[in-house]
Amino acid sequence: MSDVVQAWTRIENWLHQHHCTVDLEALRPPVSEEALQSLQSAVPYPLHPHLVQ
């Protein structure tokens, strides 16, 4: 598991443990693979691996 995924998991766990439901509901799900490919096609440089994760 990457550092980014580990950090995000810790954040989500903390929010759950502290009953921060409004904040949890505000988190958006990951982008679809199709949207990611569309973004990659639209920019003239490779996306940073952490952004892709």
VENVEN-V187154 format. One line per field, one symbol per residue. phi: phi as a letter, one per 40 degrees, with the letter a starting at -180 (. if undefined). A space follows every 50 residues. Layout:
# VENVEN-V187154
phi->???
This chain:
# VENVEN-V187154
phi->.ccccccccccccccccbfcccccccccccccccccccccccbcacccdc ccc
